[in-house]
Amino acid sequence: MMIPTLSLEVNNQYRALDSPEEAAIWILQTLHLSGKFPIAGGELSVVFVDDAQIAKIHGDYIGDPTPTDVITFPANNEMESAGEIIVSVDHARIRAEELKVPFSRELSLYLIHGWLHLAAYDDKNEVECAKMREAEQAALTVLDETEVPLKFTLLEI
């Protein structure tokens, strides 16, 4: 199986997220090279934002002006785009505290979730949601098996 070429662009708009580029690129490249969750080739854009920014995007494009964890825009072959994943760092920080899981793990899960949307997984009903959760766990396992200690960290501001 031929894996399509993928270029990654990471845009950190969240002031307290410390240099997430290396960890984000490693996660996405690892998922891509695993071949287990194929997406279209092209440029994949990842943007880290706060709840206010993601709520505005959510309202403008989806009609729901509330914050959410991840918004994924699909691939556009004509523009050589593999898609765009927009992640709320605020949401990950708060949810990690609620669930008592490491912040980096929760933020990684949001990137995985966005990737899986690009790989044609969805979560609009219970059956799709169950498949998405299963794929998320499989993707986390792929990352865990590499034993690379890259993590997302927050700055004390």
N, C-alpha and C positions, 0 to 999 in steps of 0.2 A: 504494500500500500504506500502510495506516494503522499507524504505530508506536505500540504501547501506551505509556501513561504509566508511568514508572519513577521511584521515589524511592529514593535511596541513603542507607544508614546505614553509616558506617565506625567500627569500634571497634578502637582500637589498644591491645592488651594486652601489647605487646612494648616494654619500657622503653627499649631502645636504638634503636628505629626513630623517626626524627625526623619528626614531623607528616606521616604518610602520607596524610592525608585528601585533600588537593588532587590529588595524583598519582593516587590510586586512583579518585577520582570522575572525573577527566579520562579515564582509560583506559576505564572502564566506560561513560561517556557517549559517548565516541567510538565504541566498539564498537556501542552501542545505536543511535546515530543513523546509523551506516553502513548499517543494515538488512541486513547480510550474514550475521549470526548471530542471528536473532531469538529472543527469550525472552519469557516471559509478563510481563505488566505487574504492577505492585504494588510492594511494598517489597523491595528487595534489600539484604541485610545482608552486610557483609564484616568479618571479624574477623582481625586479625593476632595470632598467638600464638607461643609457643616450642615446642620439640619435646616437652617434658613434657606440655603442655596438649593438643597435637594427638594424642599417643599415647593419652592418656586418652579423648579423644573417639573415636578410631579403635577402641579397645578396647570402649567402651561401646556404640557404634552399629554397628560393622562386625565386631566379634569378633576384631580383630587389634590387640593392645596395643603395636604398634611405631609409631614416628614415621613420618609420610609427608609429602609436599609440600603437598597440597591435599585437603580434604574438601568436597564439595558436597552440600547438602541441597536437594531439588527444590522447585519452586514448589508453593504450596498456595492454589488459587484461592479457597477458602472463607474463608481468613484474609487474602486480598489480599496474599499473599507471593509475590514473584518467586523466592524461594529464599535460600539462605545459602551463602557461600563462606568457608571457614576456611583460612587460609594459614599455614604454618610459616615464620617468618622465619629461624629457625636453619637449616632445611633449605636455604633459598635461599642463605644466606650460605656455608654449607659447599660446596654444589654449584657456586656461582659460582667459588669458589676452585679446586675440582677441575677445572672446565671452562675456567678462565681467561677467564671472561666477566664483564662488569660486574654487580655485585650488583643494581643497579636493573633491568637487563634480565632477569635470572633471576626476580626477584620479580614483575615485570610478566608474564612468561610464566606464572607460577602463577595470577595473576588471570585471565589469558586462558583457561587450562586450566579453571578453575572455571566461567567464563562459558560455555565451549563445552559443558560437561556440562549446563548449564541449557538450552542450545540443541540438546539431544538428541544430542550427540556422545558417544561412549563409547570406552573403551580396554580392554575385557575380552578381546579376542582380537587376533590380528595384523592382520586386515583393518580392524577398528575403530580400532586403534592407529594404523595408517598414515593413515587418514582424519583422525584427531585431530591428528596431527603436521602434516599438510598444512594443516588449518584453523588451527592455531597459527601457522604461518608466514604464512598469508594475513592473520591478525589482526595480527601484528607489522608487516606491510607497511602495513596501514591506519593503524596508529599512527605508523609512520615517515613516512608521507606528510604528516602534519599538521605535522611539524617543530616541535612544541611541546617545549621543553626541560625538561619536568617530570620529575623523577627521585626515586626513593626513596633516602634516605641514612641511614646509621647514625651514631649519636653515639659518641664515644670515652668509654666508661665504665670 
